[in-house]
Amino acid sequence: MGKVLAVCTSQERGTAKRNTGRAEFAAGYGIQGDAHAGPWERQVSLLSHEKIAAFRERGAEVTDGDFGENMVVEGIDFSSLPVGAVLLCGEVVLEISQIGKECHSHCQIFKRMGDCIMPREGVFARVIRGGSICVGDEMYVRES
């Protein structure tokens, strides 16, 4: 089980996201009002809190949303889950569609630190069933 620590959105692509504390997830689309929502494979991005904390220990001054992640969750190592894994959070159902991503142009974090964890630690998911998610909600990995 994990605990949602941040729910982040941005209105423009290529910018850091801001923790809004709550968001509406739409099936087959993503988060309402987020620039990355749409009918594609990478509707929602997730990062494990523990991975962000380890990056901070290396001297990075980052806040939730700086990596472009929609959700920060404590207690689940997303990068260890396979594509197709199902995440349950309240009424919302997410299915992991991609592990990591190719970084085409280095982000501001990479330029400052010489590294960024999103390409190898971040995961992307499709919204299978919509609903709302708030900071403090519990998230579960559905066992196969």
PyMOL commands that set and color helices and strands:
alter all, ss='L'
color gray80, all
select helices_A, chain A and resi 49-57+78-80+108-113+118-121
alter helices_A, ss='H'
color red, helices_A
select strands_A, chain A and resi 2-9+18-19+22-26+30-31+44-48+71-74+86-89+92-99+123-129+131-134+138-141
alter strands_A, ss='S'
color yellow, strands_A
deselect
rebuild
show_as cartoon
